[in-house]
Amino acid sequence: MRDYTPLLLVPAALLATAPLHAEEYLSVEQAQKALFPEADRFVTAPVLVGDTLREAIEERSGLKQRWEKQEVWRAEKDGKLLGWFIVDNVVGKHEFITYAAALLPEGRVKGVEVMVFRETHGDQIRETSWRKTLEGKTLADPFKLDKDVPNISGATLSCRNVMNGVKRLLVLQQLALPATP
């Protein structure tokens, strides 16, 4: 009879080296309430990103628009638009970071929440003090790491990529989401 134990150890060793770290911090509903606590309704309003819109987003933001569909909700109170709640993914170092951005109708960041963090390092971007640096940003801001948005040592890629993602979402809002109903 043949011993297959060494063959079983190879897949186990490969699994041990694979990044399996993932933390889900907020569901969509929890992030919506955190970013728009005053809202009484969230209306699904996904944006389909065709070639023309993709090219315009990439040209204006200088960043790649990866998704053909961007998950968006209208945040409302008593039927009035409070802003846009958008769920997005950016690559940290190797894995996606899922975050939500709340954008006000005039094109200003209301807030950002990290929903799922899959990397083994860099989760310091969840700290309130860092996320607050994105609040109030508009496309008139430079969006420069270590200039108007601080870098966190050990989380540089997470900082840069979430910051860039928020900038890209502001461009998406400007091009595809109306400021009024």
Buried (B, 14 or more C-beta within 10 A) or exposed (E): EEEEEEEEEEEEEEEEEEEEEEEEBBEBEBBBBBBBEEBEEBEEBEBEBEEEBBEBBBEBBEBEBBEEEBBBBBBBEEEEBBBBBBBBBBBBBEBBBBBBBBBBBEBBBBBBBBBBBBBBBBBBBBEEEBBEBBEEBBBEBEBEBEEEBEBBEEBBBBBBBBBBBBBBBBBBBBBBBEEEE
